[in-house]
Amino acid sequence: MNRFYGRNMVIVAYPYASERHIAVFDRKGNLIRHEIGEDG
């Protein structure tokens, strides 16, 4: 990953319609499983 900051990197792509448009990577570029929870 180019210019990686911190421990994890989150990439979100348009049209932001579902979790399929979100990717989370660790410092080595490995995809991390993620889950979106409800607020509250």
C-alpha positions as CSV (number, residue, x, y, z in Angstrom):
1,M,0.0,0.0,0.0
2,N,1.3,3.4,-0.9
3,R,1.7,5.9,2.0
4,F,-0.1,3.7,4.5
5,Y,-0.9,5.4,7.8
6,G,-1.8,3.6,11.1
7,R,-2.8,0.0,11.4
8,N,-5.7,-0.3,9.1
9,M,-6.8,1.3,5.9
10,V,-10.5,1.7,4.9
11,I,-11.4,2.3,1.2
12,V,-15.0,3.2,0.3
13,A,-16.1,3.4,-3.3
14,Y,-19.0,5.2,-4.9
15,P,-22.0,4.6,-5.0
16,Y,-21.7,3.6,-1.2
17,A,-24.9,1.5,-1.6
18,S,-23.8,-1.6,0.5
19,E,-21.0,-3.2,2.4
20,R,-19.6,-4.5,-0.9
21,H,-18.3,-1.0,-1.6
22,I,-16.1,-1.0,1.5
23,A,-12.7,-2.7,1.8
24,V,-10.5,-2.8,4.9
25,F,-6.8,-3.7,4.7
26,D,-4.1,-4.3,7.2
27,R,-0.6,-2.8,7.0
28,K,0.6,-5.6,4.7
29,G,-2.3,-5.2,2.2
30,N,-4.3,-8.2,3.4
31,L,-8.0,-7.8,3.2
32,I,-9.7,-7.7,6.7
33,R,-13.2,-9.0,7.2
34,H,-15.5,-6.2,8.4
35,E,-19.0,-5.8,9.6
36,I,-21.3,-2.8,9.7
37,G,-23.4,-2.5,12.8
38,E,-26.5,-0.5,13.6
39,D,-26.1,2.7,15.6
40,G,-27.6,2.7,19.1
